[in-house]
């Protein structure tokens, strides 16, 4: 899934917060993101993986934190 496909899917499903993450990453405002791997960023696993990879490709450091129940 390329950048345009990711952005279009985020727009189509009204995931504005995730779209903002992409925009912030591309503009250099987002340097790192804490993420619970078992939760991810969204329910769609393919979109989640593609989105995380897009953020990494834009220089965002993903910091994995443990899920504390």
C-alpha positions as CSV (number, residue, x, y, z in Angstrom):
1,X,0.0,0.0,0.0
2,X,1.5,3.3,-1.1
3,X,1.2,6.7,0.6
4,X,-1.8,7.8,-1.6
5,X,-3.7,4.6,-0.9
6,X,-3.1,5.0,2.8
7,X,-4.2,8.7,2.8
8,X,-7.3,7.9,0.6
9,X,-8.3,5.1,2.9
10,X,-7.9,7.3,6.0
11,X,-10.0,10.0,4.3
12,X,-12.7,7.5,3.2
13,X,-13.0,6.2,6.8
14,X,-12.8,9.6,8.3
15,X,-9.7,8.8,10.4
16,X,-8.8,12.4,10.7
17,X,-6.4,11.9,13.7
18,X,-4.4,9.3,11.8
19,X,-4.3,11.5,8.7
20,X,-3.0,14.3,10.9
21,X,-0.2,12.0,12.1
22,X,0.8,11.4,8.4
23,X,0.8,15.1,7.7
24,X,2.8,15.9,10.9
25,X,5.3,13.2,10.0
26,X,5.7,14.5,6.4
27,X,6.3,18.0,7.6
28,X,8.8,17.0,10.3
29,X,6.7,17.9,13.3
30,X,6.3,14.3,14.5
31,X,9.6,12.8,15.5
32,X,8.5,9.9,17.7
33,X,5.3,8.0,18.5
34,X,4.6,5.8,21.5
35,X,2.6,2.7,20.4
36,X,1.2,-0.3,22.1
37,X,1.9,-3.1,19.5
38,X,-1.1,-5.2,20.6
39,X,-3.4,-2.2,20.0
40,X,-1.8,-0.5,17.0
41,X,-3.2,2.6,15.4
42,X,-6.4,1.2,13.8
43,X,-8.4,-2.0,13.5
44,X,-7.5,-2.8,9.9
45,X,-4.3,-4.7,10.3
46,X,-3.1,-4.1,6.7
47,X,-3.7,-0.4,7.0
48,X,-2.2,-0.3,10.5
49,X,1.1,-1.9,9.2
50,X,1.2,0.3,6.1
51,X,0.6,3.4,8.2
52,X,3.3,2.5,10.7
53,X,5.8,1.9,7.9
54,X,4.8,5.2,6.2
55,X,5.5,7.0,9.5
56,X,8.9,5.2,9.9
57,X,9.7,6.1,6.2
58,X,9.1,9.7,7.1
59,X,11.6,9.6,10.0
60,X,9.3,8.9,12.9
61,X,10.8,6.7,15.7
62,X,8.2,4.2,16.9
63,X,8.6,3.5,20.7
64,X,6.8,0.3,21.7
65,X,5.3,0.5,25.1
66,X,3.9,-2.5,27.0
67,X,0.2,-2.9,27.4
68,X,-0.5,-2.5,31.1
69,X,-3.8,-4.1,32.0
